[in-house]
Amino acid sequence: LLLVVLRGPEPAPWHIVLDNTIINLALALVADGLARFLSRKPLPALGIGVVIFSVLFWSLALALDPANVAIRTHGATGVTILCIAVMIWTLASDRSQPRLLRWITIFFLSCHAAASVARSVAIHLQETFREMPAATTNAQAIYFFEINVFITAYFLCQLLMVGIRLSADLRQKNEALSHEVNERRKLQEQLGAALATEKALREEQHQLLRMVTHEFRTPLAVVDRAAEMIAVVLPSPPEAVASRLDSIRQAVRRLVQLIDRFLDSERLDQEAMQPEQIDLAEFTGSIARHFDMTGSGHRLTFNMADDLPRYFGDQDMLATVVINLVENALKYSPEDTPVTVSIVVAGGDIVIGVRDRGIGIPEAERRSVGRRFFRASNTRAATGTGLGLYNARKLLEYHQGELSLEVPPDGGTLALIRLPLHIHSIAPQDPVA
């Protein structure tokens, strides 16, 4: 209506083409919007086609017969029927909206299509019978009135559809939320059951540790007492026997100390580490004495740098790590080959290396060595549980240290322990040391 009022009684041809193109495009956009709202495939081709048709058809009609209003009216009717047919098909194939509401909307669309056809017929009659201008004018007025009624009714139906869609979405979201709450409740119950099971298992583990601790102490106490009695029974034992007895008692005391540290303190990780100032030369000597007692000391070679600083750490933990690495080196290398233990300062770290000439580590398995219970494929013939290197890494974590395994070009394995000097160390000339 606004476009008709603005263009006046004798509009320019371009004005007529532009006005009808805008009106037809608007109707195509309404059809496309309905399809999108009902989750159908968008209809951009309909809008593009309507624009192209409107520009070409109205331009051609004005150029060939500018006085013939009927032909242009028939074109507008054709576009209206096409767009309404698309909208009716969209509504008829939809199942998301109530059937009654869809058919009421289809009824209003059909009425508008019928009104468009009636106007086209009225304009055609005017062109055929020139003596009926009043009837034609009345038909145009009725048609404009019908357009306003149609638009009001159509958008009222659209508002109802939007309300139903929002209600359905809200109901769906409530159902999804209710389902999620139920799932979370089930997961919470499962988590509670899992925590209860874990608590029971940890309690069983603690009971097992207490039992193992007690059962280990008893035979160790018997061994220690037997060694002590042997020394008492033999008033003047030979030096070799006395040395062996002393080694036995030292080994027993070390085992008891390890049991007290790493079994009884299992629940208190903060108390597991007992740092002290470590003289690395004495530390190396204790490692050598340990393997002398086992009869393997002759295979070990120790290389130490001069002026090593004192390291502030847990001596028992570090001794356990080094002994484990040396035992692996002895186990997985021929009996006639040496094992070298070196201690140097490099890059601000204390580096302890254990080098053997043994079977090495397969290249494809280097990343996996050190994981819990993992054993390399070339170690199956030897005994072991796959926990040695894993435990070594865990003990080094207390010192912020690292353990790496390398394969030298000439074979064997090189295990490197790196302990940060700037965290746990003091210089040997420090008076506190």
C-alpha positions in Angstrom: 0.0 0.0 0.0 2.8 2.4 0.8 4.6 1.7 -2.5 1.3 2.3 -4.4 0.7 5.6 -2.5 4.3 6.8 -3.1 4.5 6.2 -6.8 1.4 8.3 -7.6 -1.2 7.9 -10.4 1.2 7.8 -13.3 4.4 6.1 -12.1 7.6 5.8 -14.1 8.3 2.4 -15.6 11.3 1.8 -13.4 9.1 2.6 -10.4 6.6 -0.1 -11.4 9.3 -2.7 -11.9 11.0 -1.9 -8.6 7.8 -1.9 -6.6 6.6 -5.3 -8.0 10.0 -6.8 -7.5 10.1 -5.8 -3.9 6.6 -7.1 -3.2 7.3 -10.4 -4.9 10.7 -10.8 -3.2 9.0 -10.2 0.2 6.5 -13.0 -0.5 9.3 -15.3 -1.5 11.2 -14.4 1.7 8.1 -15.2 3.8 8.0 -18.7 2.1 11.7 -19.2 2.8 11.3 -18.1 6.4 8.5 -20.6 6.9 10.7 -23.4 5.6 13.6 -22.4 7.8 11.3 -22.1 10.9 9.9 -25.6 10.3 13.5 -26.9 9.9 13.2 -27.5 6.2 15.8 -26.9 3.5 16.2 -23.1 2.9 14.9 -21.8 -0.4 17.4 -19.2 -1.7 16.6 -20.3 -5.2 13.0 -19.2 -4.9 13.9 -15.6 -3.9 16.6 -15.3 -6.7 14.2 -16.8 -9.3 11.4 -14.4 -8.2 13.7 -11.4 -8.5 15.0 -12.3 -11.9 11.5 -13.1 -13.2 10.0 -9.9 -11.8 12.6 -7.7 -13.4 12.5 -9.4 -16.8 8.7 -9.9 -16.9 7.7 -6.4 -15.8 10.3 -4.7 -17.9 9.2 -6.7 -21.0 5.5 -6.1 -20.3 6.0 -2.3 -19.9 8.1 -2.2 -23.0 5.7 -4.1 -25.2 2.3 -2.9 -23.9 2.6 -0.3 -21.1 -1.1 0.3 -21.0 -2.0 -3.4 -20.4 -2.4 -3.7 -16.6 -4.0 -7.2 -16.9 -0.8 -8.9 -18.0 1.2 -7.5 -15.1 -1.6 -8.5 -12.7 -1.5 -12.0 -14.1 2.3 -12.1 -13.5 1.8 -11.0 -9.9 -0.9 -13.6 -9.4 1.4 -16.3 -10.8 4.2 -15.4 -8.4 1.7 -15.3 -5.5 0.3 -18.7 -6.3 3.9 -20.2 -6.7 5.0 -18.9 -3.3 1.8 -19.9 -1.5 2.0 -23.4 -3.1 5.5 -23.7 -1.7 4.3 -22.7 1.8 1.3 -25.0 1.6 3.6 -27.9 0.7 5.9 -27.0 3.5 3.1 -27.0 6.1 1.5 -30.2 4.7 4.8 -32.1 5.0 5.6 -30.8 8.5 5.0 -32.9 11.6 6.4 -30.6 14.3 3.3 -28.4 14.6 -0.3 -29.4 15.5 -2.3 -30.6 12.5 -5.2 -28.2 13.2 -3.0 -25.2 13.3 -1.2 -26.2 10.1 -4.5 -26.7 8.3 -5.9 -23.4 9.5 -2.8 -21.7 8.2 -3.2 -23.6 4.9 -6.8 -22.3 4.7 -5.7 -18.7 5.0 -3.0 -19.2 2.4 -5.5 -20.8 0.1 -7.9 -17.9 0.6 -5.2 -15.4 -0.3 -4.4 -17.4 -3.4 -8.1 -17.4 -4.4 -8.3 -13.7 -3.8 -5.3 -13.1 -6.0 -6.9 -15.2 -8.8 -10.2 -13.2 -8.3 -8.4 -9.9 -8.7 -6.6 -11.2 -11.8 -10.0 -12.2 -13.2 -11.5 -8.8 -12.4 -8.6 -6.9 -14.1 -9.0 -9.2 -17.1 -12.7 -8.4 -17.3 -11.9 -4.7 -17.1 -9.6 -5.0 -20.1 -12.2 -7.0 -22.0 -15.2 -4.9 -21.1 -14.2 -1.3 -20.8 -17.6 -0.4 -19.4 -16.9 -2.0 -15.9 -14.3 0.3 -14.3 -16.4 0.7 -11.1 -16.5 -3.1 -10.5 -12.8 -3.3 -11.1 -12.1 -0.5 -8.6 -14.2 -2.3 -6.0 -12.4 -5.5 -6.7 -9.0 -3.8 -6.1 -10.2 -2.3 -2.9 -11.5 -5.6 -1.7 -8.2 -7.2 -2.6 -6.2 -4.7 -0.6 -8.5 -5.3 2.3 -8.1 -9.0 2.0 -4.3 -8.6 2.0 -4.4 -6.9 5.4 -6.7 -9.6 6.8 -4.5 -12.3 5.3 -1.3 -10.8 6.8 -2.9 -10.5 10.2 -4.3 -14.0 10.2 -1.0 -15.5 8.8 1.2 -13.9 11.4 -1.2 -14.8 14.2 -0.8 -18.4 13.1 3.0 -17.8 13.1 2.9 -16.5 16.6 1.0 -19.6 17.7 3.6 -21.8 16.0 6.4 -20.0 17.7 4.7 -20.4 21.1 4.3 -24.1 20.4 7.9 -24.5 19.3 9.2 -22.7 22.4 7.0 -24.9 24.6 8.2 -28.0 22.9 11.8 -26.9 23.2 11.4 -26.1 26.9 9.8 -29.4 27.5 12.6 -31.2 25.6 15.2 -29.3 27.6 13.5 -30.2 30.8 13.4 -33.8 29.9 17.1 -33.6 28.9 17.9 -31.9 32.2 15.9 -34.5 34.1 17.8 -37.3 32.3 21.1 -35.6 33.0 20.2 -35.3 36.7 19.3 -39.0 36.9 22.5 -39.9 35.1 24.6 -37.7 37.5 22.8 -39.3 40.4 23.7 -42.8 39.1 27.3 -41.7 38.6 27.4 -40.2 42.1 26.1 -43.5 43.5 28.7 -45.4 41.4 31.4 -43.0 42.6 30.3 -43.5 46.2 30.5 -47.2 45.8 33.9 -47.0 44.1 35.2 -44.8 46.9 33.9 -47.2 49.5 35.5 -50.1 47.6 38.8 -48.2 47.3 38.7 -47.3 51.0 38.2 -51.0 51.9 41.0 -52.0 49.5 43.3 -49.4 51.0 42.5 -50.6 54.5 43.2 -54.2 53.4 46.5 -52.9 51.9 47.4 -51.3 55.1 46.6 -54.4 57.0 48.7 -56.4 54.6 51.6 -54.0 55.0 51.4 -54.2 58.8 51.3 -58.0 58.5 54.2 -58.1 56.1 56.2 -55.7 58.2 55.7 -57.8 61.3 56.4 -61.1 59.4 59.6 -59.6 57.9 60.9 -58.3 61.2 60.6 -61.7 62.9 63.0 -63.7 60.6 65.3 -60.8 60.4 65.5 -60.6 64.1 66.3 -64.3 64.2 69.0 -63.9 61.6 70.5 -60.9 63.6 70.3 -62.8 66.8 71.9 -65.9 65.3 74.8 -63.9 63.9 75.2 -62.3 67.3 75.2 -65.7 69.1 77.7 -67.1 66.6 80.1 -64.2 67.4 79.6 -65.0 71.2 80.0 -68.8 70.8 83.2 -68.3 68.8 85.5 -66.5 71.2 88.2 -65.7 68.6 86.6 -66.2 65.2 88.8 -65.8 62.1 88.9 -62.3 60.5 87.0 -63.5 57.5 84.2 -65.0 59.7 84.0 -61.9 61.8 83.8 -59.7 58.7 81.0 -61.9 57.3 79.1 -61.8 60.6 79.4 -58.1 60.8 78.2 -57.8 57.2 75.2 -60.0 58.0 74.2 -57.8 60.9 74.7 -54.6 58.9 72.5 -56.1 56.1 69.8 -57.1 58.6 69.8 -53.6 60.2 69.6 -52.1 56.7 66.6 -54.3 55.8 64.9 -53.4 59.1 65.4 -49.7 58.5 64.0 -50.0 54.9 61.0 -51.8 56.2 60.4 -49.2 58.8 60.8 -46.4 56.3 59.0 -47.7 53.2 56.3 -49.9 54.7 55.3 -48.2 58.0 55.4 -44.7 56.4 53.3 -45.7 53.4 50.4 -43.6 54.5 52.5 -40.5 55.3 54.4 -39.5 52.2 55.6 -36.3 53.9 57.5 -38.4 56.5 58.9 -40.9 54.0 61.8 -38.7 53.1 64.5 -38.0 55.8 67.1 -35.8 54.2 70.6 -35.4 55.5 74.0 -34.3 54.3 75.6 -37.0 52.2 79.3 -37.3 51.6 79.3 -38.8 48.1 82.6 -40.6 48.7 81.3 -42.4 51.7 78.0 -43.0 49.9 80.0 -44.7 47.1 81.9 -46.7 49.6 78.7 -48.1 51.2 77.5 -49.2 47.7 80.8 -51.0 47.2 80.6 -52.7 50.6 77.1 -53.9 49.8 78.2 -55.7 46.7 81.3 -57.0 48.3 79.1 -58.8 50.8 77.1 -60.3 47.9 80.3 -61.5 46.1 79.9 -59.1 43.1 82.1 -56.3 44.2 85.0 -57.5 42.0 83.0 -56.6 38.9 82.4 -52.9 39.9 84.6 -50.0 38.9 84.0 -46.6 40.5 85.0 -43.3 38.9 84.4 -40.2 41.0 85.2 -36.6 40.1 87.4 -34.6 42.5 85.9 -32.1 45.0 82.3 -33.4 44.8 80.0 -31.3 46.9 77.9 -32.7 49.7 74.4 -33.5 48.7 71.4 -32.9 50.9 69.0 -35.8 50.4 67.8 -39.1 51.7 70.7 -41.5 51.7 68.7 -44.7 52.0 66.5 -43.7 49.1 69.4 -42.9 46.9 71.3 -46.0 47.9 68.2 -48.1 47.1 68.1 -46.5 43.6 71.8 -47.0 42.8 71.8 -50.5 44.2 68.8 -51.4 42.0 70.5 -50.0 38.9 73.8 -51.8 39.7 71.9 -55.1 40.3 70.2 -54.7 36.9 73.5 -54.0 35.2 75.1 -57.1 36.9 72.0 -59.3 36.1 71.7 -58.4 32.4 75.4 -58.4 31.4 77.9 -61.3 31.1 79.7 -62.3 34.3 83.1 -61.5 32.8 82.3 -57.9 32.0 82.7 -54.9 34.3 80.0 -52.5 35.5 81.2 -48.9 35.9 79.7 -46.5 38.5 80.6 -42.8 37.9 79.7 -39.6 39.8 80.4 -36.2 38.3 78.9 -32.7 38.3 77.5 -31.6 35.0 75.2 -28.7 34.1 74.4 -27.8 37.7 73.4 -31.4 38.5 75.0 -34.4 40.2 75.1 -37.1 37.6 75.4 -40.7 38.7 76.0 -43.1 35.9 75.8 -46.9 35.9 77.3 -48.4 32.7 77.2 -52.1 31.7 78.1 -54.1 28.5 75.0 -56.2 28.6 72.0 -57.0 26.4 70.9 -53.4 26.1 67.4 -52.2 25.4 65.5 -52.8 22.1 64.9 -49.5 20.3 61.2 -50.0 20.0 60.8 -50.5 23.7 62.9 -47.7 25.1 59.9 -45.4 25.9 58.2 -48.2 27.8 61.1 -49.3 30.0 60.5 -47.9 33.5 56.7 -48.3 33.4 55.2 -50.4 36.2 55.4 -54.1 35.5 56.9 -53.6 32.1 59.9 -55.8 31.1 61.8 -55.6 27.9 61.4 -58.6 25.5 65.1 -59.5 25.7 64.9 -59.9 29.6 62.3 -62.7 29.7 64.9 -65.4 30.6 65.9 -63.5 33.7 63.9 -63.1 36.9 62.2 -59.8 37.8 58.9 -58.1 38.3 59.3 -54.9 36.2 59.1 -52.7 39.3 62.7 -51.8 39.9 63.1 -48.9 37.5 59.5 -47.7 38.3 60.3 -47.6 42.1 63.7 -45.9 41.3 61.9 -43.1 39.5 59.4 -42.7 42.3 62.2 -42.4 44.9 64.0 -39.9 42.7 60.8 -37.7 42.6 61.4 -36.9 46.3 64.7 -35.3 45.2 63.3 -33.7 42.0 65.7 -36.0 40.2 65.4 -37.8 36.9 66.4 -41.2 35.6 67.2 -41.8 31.9 68.3 -44.8 30.1 70.6 -44.6 27.1 72.1 -47.2 24.7 75.8 -46.4 23.9 77.0 -47.0 20.4 79.2 -49.9 21.5 76.3 -51.7 23.2 75.1 -52.2 26.7 73.1 -49.7 28.8 73.9 -46.5 30.5 71.6 -45.4 33.3 71.9 -41.8 34.3 70.6 -40.2 37.6 70.4 -36.4 37.6 70.1 -34.7 41.0 69.7 -30.9 41.0 72.5 -29.3 42.9 70.9 -26.0 43.4 68.1 -27.6 45.4 69.7 -30.1 47.7 73.4 -29.6 48.1 76.1 -27.7 50.1 79.7 -27.1 49.2 82.3 -29.3 50.9 84.2 -26.4 52.4 81.0 -25.1 54.1 81.6 -25.1 57.9 78.1 -26.5 58.4 79.1 -29.6 56.4 
